Amino acid sequence: MGGGSEKSTSTSGPSNPDVNALLSRLSKGVSSTYQPGGSTYVAPSANTTGGWASAIGAANNPAFESGIAGALSSYGNRASGAELGINDPLYAAQRAQLRDDIMTDTNTAFNNSGLFGSDQNQFQVARGLAAGQGALDTAQRSESYGRQAEAANMLGSLFQNSLMPSSVQSAVGGAQDADAAAKQNGGIDYLRQFTSLLGGMAGASPTTTTTSTPTQNPFLSLLGLGLGAL
């Protein structure tokens, strides 16, 4: 003579049949779309991979590397003063030519006068050299200061230019690393997307809940009352 139980059922969620039908179609569509071992990875196009190869090829151009290295060496020497003033090969040749012209002209004049090698001859040669080379050296010194300042400013720009190949390589490498990561994690992303879709539809679908409530035996109730009276 044990007690029984009463069952009650309640449903929560959308009650509109059109909504429920749509959720059903969506769930069937997701189910049919899912492929075991699927992936969200999409390989880069031929234009993309070709662009990567072209960029790396340009970055490894030996002509650019040697040109920048030569410019850095040249401007570095100039900035240090190694190519300025008398150390400038072109100026040294110009200065030597001026000295030869002055000595030749002066000595020729005194030789024609029969005074070649005299004290007056030597004085005029020294005076001509001092006047000619002094003016030339003064002009060269001013020019050298300007060239030295220009070279010092150029070093920073040349250094930045020397980093361009490595910057290109880093950019291409970053894109290739991102592609490799997308390929590696494509399967996980595929499952994550389907899990998200199913979770959203499960939350919107109607939910049915059944509860059981025990029923009281009338005989046991009377017996309880009698015991209570005693």
C-alpha beads as a LAMMPS data file, in Angstrom:
LAMMPS data file: protein, C-alpha beads

230 atoms
229 bonds

1 atom types
1 bond types

-500.0 500.0 xlo xhi
-500.0 500.0 ylo yhi
-500.0 500.0 zlo zhi

Masses

1 110.0

Atoms # bond

1 1 1 0.000 0.000 0.000
2 1 1 2.818 2.331 -0.826
3 1 1 2.360 5.833 -2.161
4 1 1 2.572 6.777 -5.843
5 1 1 3.801 9.897 -7.625
6 1 1 2.357 12.601 -9.828
7 1 1 4.234 13.801 -12.899
8 1 1 4.001 17.327 -14.320
9 1 1 5.544 18.602 -17.534
10 1 1 6.395 22.235 -18.389
11 1 1 7.899 23.724 -21.561
12 1 1 9.893 26.974 -21.762
13 1 1 11.159 28.763 -24.852
14 1 1 9.544 30.049 -28.026
15 1 1 6.063 28.695 -28.647
16 1 1 5.731 30.090 -32.146
17 1 1 5.677 27.125 -34.529
18 1 1 7.383 29.131 -37.277
19 1 1 10.315 29.836 -34.966
20 1 1 10.541 26.207 -33.957
21 1 1 10.450 25.135 -37.601
22 1 1 13.259 27.560 -38.432
23 1 1 15.380 26.249 -35.564
24 1 1 14.796 22.741 -36.810
25 1 1 15.904 23.614 -40.336
26 1 1 18.974 25.413 -39.015
27 1 1 20.013 22.495 -36.860
28 1 1 19.597 20.099 -39.793
29 1 1 21.595 22.456 -42.031
30 1 1 24.450 22.679 -39.513
31 1 1 24.407 18.911 -39.120
32 1 1 24.628 18.339 -42.870
33 1 1 27.360 20.964 -43.288
34 1 1 29.621 19.515 -40.619
35 1 1 32.392 17.296 -41.966
36 1 1 34.595 15.229 -39.650
37 1 1 38.159 16.501 -39.872
38 1 1 37.038 19.762 -41.477
39 1 1 39.107 22.952 -41.255
40 1 1 38.588 26.675 -41.620
41 1 1 42.054 27.079 -43.161
42 1 1 42.197 28.715 -46.588
43 1 1 45.577 28.513 -48.338
44 1 1 47.064 31.802 -49.626
45 1 1 46.554 32.544 -53.293
46 1 1 49.252 32.270 -55.948
47 1 1 49.487 36.065 -56.087
48 1 1 50.154 36.180 -52.359
49 1 1 52.856 33.516 -52.378
50 1 1 54.330 35.056 -55.528
51 1 1 54.457 38.435 -53.827
52 1 1 56.243 36.893 -50.869
53 1 1 58.846 35.330 -53.150
54 1 1 59.361 38.579 -55.079
55 1 1 59.763 40.582 -51.870
56 1 1 62.334 38.148 -50.472
57 1 1 64.200 38.162 -53.787
58 1 1 64.342 41.960 -53.819
59 1 1 65.437 42.049 -50.183
60 1 1 68.340 39.715 -50.998
61 1 1 69.510 41.766 -54.007
62 1 1 73.333 41.851 -53.683
63 1 1 73.575 45.101 -55.666
64 1 1 71.511 46.956 -53.065
65 1 1 73.480 45.478 -50.186
66 1 1 76.870 46.278 -51.717
67 1 1 75.713 49.775 -52.718
68 1 1 74.560 50.621 -49.205
69 1 1 77.735 49.137 -47.732
70 1 1 79.889 51.219 -50.087
71 1 1 77.932 54.391 -49.343
72 1 1 78.218 53.792 -45.599
73 1 1 81.968 53.291 -45.934
74 1 1 82.440 56.392 -48.088
75 1 1 80.272 58.708 -46.009
76 1 1 81.744 57.230 -42.832
77 1 1 85.261 58.153 -43.961
78 1 1 84.083 61.608 -44.976
79 1 1 82.298 62.178 -41.679
80 1 1 85.478 61.179 -39.810
81 1 1 87.528 63.600 -41.896
82 1 1 89.446 60.893 -43.749
83 1 1 88.299 62.197 -47.167
84 1 1 88.427 65.921 -46.447
85 1 1 91.033 68.626 -46.956
86 1 1 94.413 67.372 -48.069
87 1 1 93.137 63.805 -47.555
88 1 1 90.745 64.256 -50.456
89 1 1 92.501 62.618 -53.433
90 1 1 90.887 64.997 -55.922
91 1 1 91.873 68.049 -53.927
92 1 1 95.403 66.718 -53.403
93 1 1 95.786 66.382 -57.171
94 1 1 94.375 69.867 -57.753
95 1 1 96.712 71.324 -55.155
96 1 1 99.726 69.563 -56.684
97 1 1 98.796 70.869 -60.130
98 1 1 98.524 74.425 -58.810
99 1 1 101.947 74.129 -57.166
100 1 1 103.516 72.851 -60.366
101 1 1 101.936 75.633 -62.438
102 1 1 103.122 78.366 -60.063
103 1 1 106.661 77.019 -59.873
104 1 1 106.856 76.469 -63.627
105 1 1 105.565 79.936 -64.510
106 1 1 107.753 81.692 -61.948
107 1 1 110.913 79.763 -62.757
108 1 1 110.356 80.234 -66.488
109 1 1 110.063 83.994 -66.034
110 1 1 113.273 84.210 -64.001
111 1 1 115.068 81.799 -66.309
112 1 1 114.279 84.036 -69.281
113 1 1 115.699 86.944 -67.304
114 1 1 118.866 85.021 -66.416
115 1 1 117.921 85.029 -62.715
116 1 1 116.877 81.388 -62.356
117 1 1 117.867 80.052 -58.930
118 1 1 118.494 83.491 -57.439
119 1 1 117.194 84.601 -54.081
120 1 1 114.595 86.747 -55.805
121 1 1 113.534 83.731 -57.851
122 1 1 113.086 81.579 -54.753
123 1 1 111.244 84.400 -52.952
124 1 1 108.771 84.843 -55.762
125 1 1 108.185 81.076 -55.977
126 1 1 107.476 80.872 -52.235
127 1 1 105.260 83.940 -52.398
128 1 1 103.297 82.558 -55.347
129 1 1 102.846 79.201 -53.643
130 1 1 101.680 80.806 -50.393
131 1 1 99.185 83.042 -52.150
132 1 1 97.844 80.403 -54.527
133 1 1 97.703 77.444 -52.151
134 1 1 96.550 79.548 -49.203
135 1 1 93.431 80.724 -50.993
136 1 1 92.788 77.233 -52.313
137 1 1 93.226 75.650 -48.863
138 1 1 90.852 78.186 -47.285
139 1 1 88.158 77.437 -49.831
140 1 1 88.710 73.701 -49.436
141 1 1 88.432 73.940 -45.655
142 1 1 85.037 75.645 -45.869
143 1 1 83.845 73.109 -48.408
144 1 1 85.156 70.266 -46.258
145 1 1 83.139 71.380 -43.241
146 1 1 79.969 71.340 -45.338
147 1 1 80.741 67.940 -46.827
148 1 1 81.559 66.535 -43.401
149 1 1 78.238 67.753 -41.945
150 1 1 76.385 66.334 -44.938
151 1 1 78.121 62.977 -44.500
152 1 1 77.249 62.861 -40.790
153 1 1 73.576 63.461 -41.608
154 1 1 73.631 60.844 -44.348
155 1 1 74.879 58.078 -42.061
156 1 1 71.549 57.833 -40.213
157 1 1 69.564 57.634 -43.443
158 1 1 71.929 55.057 -44.900
159 1 1 71.668 52.951 -41.764
160 1 1 67.867 53.007 -41.988
161 1 1 68.101 52.027 -45.642
162 1 1 70.403 49.146 -44.745
163 1 1 67.609 47.755 -42.523
164 1 1 65.076 47.691 -45.365
165 1 1 65.917 44.130 -46.528
166 1 1 65.572 42.726 -43.013
167 1 1 62.308 44.644 -42.552
168 1 1 60.929 43.084 -45.737
169 1 1 62.044 39.637 -44.599
170 1 1 60.409 40.150 -41.197
171 1 1 57.133 41.263 -42.767
172 1 1 57.046 38.307 -45.156
173 1 1 58.059 35.947 -42.362
174 1 1 55.258 37.262 -40.154
175 1 1 52.710 36.645 -42.903
176 1 1 54.070 33.147 -43.480
177 1 1 53.972 32.397 -39.733
178 1 1 50.353 33.567 -39.578
179 1 1 49.516 31.295 -42.503
180 1 1 51.216 28.338 -40.798
181 1 1 49.291 29.016 -37.568
182 1 1 45.987 29.226 -39.468
183 1 1 46.746 25.899 -41.124
184 1 1 47.709 24.296 -37.813
185 1 1 44.619 25.557 -35.938
186 1 1 42.123 25.302 -38.788
187 1 1 40.554 22.122 -37.401
188 1 1 40.122 23.610 -33.935
189 1 1 38.547 26.766 -35.322
190 1 1 36.229 24.613 -37.433
191 1 1 34.964 22.764 -34.343
192 1 1 34.721 25.995 -32.372
193 1 1 32.456 27.563 -34.964
194 1 1 30.116 24.597 -35.057
195 1 1 30.070 24.404 -31.268
196 1 1 29.130 28.067 -31.119
197 1 1 26.331 27.567 -33.667
198 1 1 24.921 24.563 -31.835
199 1 1 25.151 26.310 -28.488
200 1 1 23.229 29.302 -29.809
201 1 1 20.474 27.136 -31.274
202 1 1 20.238 24.995 -28.135
203 1 1 19.693 28.127 -26.062
204 1 1 16.898 29.309 -28.354
205 1 1 15.138 25.935 -28.634
206 1 1 12.143 25.024 -26.394
207 1 1 13.052 23.111 -23.255
208 1 1 10.720 20.536 -21.685
209 1 1 11.019 19.775 -17.975
210 1 1 9.243 16.861 -16.218
211 1 1 8.936 16.755 -12.417
212 1 1 7.598 13.971 -10.174
213 1 1 5.745 14.702 -6.910
214 1 1 5.166 11.802 -4.430
215 1 1 1.459 11.223 -3.487
216 1 1 0.418 10.496 0.126
217 1 1 -1.426 7.167 0.938
218 1 1 -4.756 8.024 2.686
219 1 1 -4.403 5.088 5.107
220 1 1 -0.995 6.301 6.208
221 1 1 -2.421 9.760 6.733
222 1 1 -5.176 8.419 9.043
223 1 1 -2.665 6.278 10.881
224 1 1 -0.552 9.303 11.464
225 1 1 -3.456 11.204 12.876
226 1 1 -4.301 8.362 15.237
227 1 1 -0.775 8.131 16.534
228 1 1 -0.794 11.819 17.042
229 1 1 -3.945 11.607 19.164
230 1 1 -2.439 8.914 21.354

Bonds

1 1 1 2
2 1 2 3
3 1 3 4
4 1 4 5
5 1 5 6
6 1 6 7
7 1 7 8
8 1 8 9
9 1 9 10
10 1 10 11
11 1 11 12
12 1 12 13
13 1 13 14
14 1 14 15
15 1 15 16
16 1 16 17
17 1 17 18
18 1 18 19
19 1 19 20
20 1 20 21
21 1 21 22
22 1 22 23
23 1 23 24
24 1 24 25
25 1 25 26
26 1 26 27
27 1 27 28
28 1 28 29
29 1 29 30
30 1 30 31
31 1 31 32
32 1 32 33
33 1 33 34
34 1 34 35
35 1 35 36
36 1 36 37
37 1 37 38
38 1 38 39
39 1 39 40
40 1 40 41
41 1 41 42
42 1 42 43
43 1 43 44
44 1 44 45
45 1 45 46
46 1 46 47
47 1 47 48
48 1 48 49
49 1 49 50
50 1 50 51
51 1 51 52
52 1 52 53
53 1 53 54
54 1 54 55
55 1 55 56
56 1 56 57
57 1 57 58
58 1 58 59
59 1 59 60
60 1 60 61
61 1 61 62
62 1 62 63
63 1 63 64
64 1 64 65
65 1 65 66
66 1 66 67
67 1 67 68
68 1 68 69
69 1 69 70
70 1 70 71
71 1 71 72
72 1 72 73
73 1 73 74
74 1 74 75
75 1 75 76
76 1 76 77
77 1 77 78
78 1 78 79
79 1 79 80
80 1 80 81
81 1 81 82
82 1 82 83
83 1 83 84
84 1 84 85
85 1 85 86
86 1 86 87
87 1 87 88
88 1 88 89
89 1 89 90
90 1 90 91
91 1 91 92
92 1 92 93
93 1 93 94
94 1 94 95
95 1 95 96
96 1 96 97
97 1 97 98
98 1 98 99
99 1 99 100
100 1 100 101
101 1 101 102
102 1 102 103
103 1 103 104
104 1 104 105
105 1 105 106
106 1 106 107
107 1 107 108
108 1 108 109
109 1 109 110
110 1 110 111
111 1 111 112
112 1 112 113
113 1 113 114
114 1 114 115
115 1 115 116
116 1 116 117
117 1 117 118
118 1 118 119
119 1 119 120
120 1 120 121
121 1 121 122
122 1 122 123
123 1 123 124
124 1 124 125
125 1 125 126
126 1 126 127
127 1 127 128
128 1 128 129
129 1 129 130
130 1 130 131
131 1 131 132
132 1 132 133
133 1 133 134
134 1 134 135
135 1 135 136
136 1 136 137
137 1 137 138
138 1 138 139
139 1 139 140
140 1 140 141
141 1 141 142
142 1 142 143
143 1 143 144
144 1 144 145
145 1 145 146
146 1 146 147
147 1 147 148
148 1 148 149
149 1 149 150
150 1 150 151
151 1 151 152
152 1 152 153
153 1 153 154
154 1 154 155
155 1 155 156
156 1 156 157
157 1 157 158
158 1 158 159
159 1 159 160
160 1 160 161
161 1 161 162
162 1 162 163
163 1 163 164
164 1 164 165
165 1 165 166
166 1 166 167
167 1 167 168
168 1 168 169
169 1 169 170
170 1 170 171
171 1 171 172
172 1 172 173
173 1 173 174
174 1 174 175
175 1 175 176
176 1 176 177
177 1 177 178
178 1 178 179
179 1 179 180
180 1 180 181
181 1 181 182
182 1 182 183
183 1 183 184
184 1 184 185
185 1 185 186
186 1 186 187
187 1 187 188
188 1 188 189
189 1 189 190
190 1 190 191
191 1 191 192
192 1 192 193
193 1 193 194
194 1 194 195
195 1 195 196
196 1 196 197
197 1 197 198
198 1 198 199
199 1 199 200
200 1 200 201
201 1 201 202
202 1 202 203
203 1 203 204
204 1 204 205
205 1 205 206
206 1 206 207
207 1 207 208
208 1 208 209
209 1 209 210
210 1 210 211
211 1 211 212
212 1 212 213
213 1 213 214
214 1 214 215
215 1 215 216
216 1 216 217
217 1 217 218
218 1 218 219
219 1 219 220
220 1 220 221
221 1 221 222
222 1 222 223
223 1 223 224
224 1 224 225
225 1 225 226
226 1 226 227
227 1 227 228
228 1 228 229
229 1 229 230
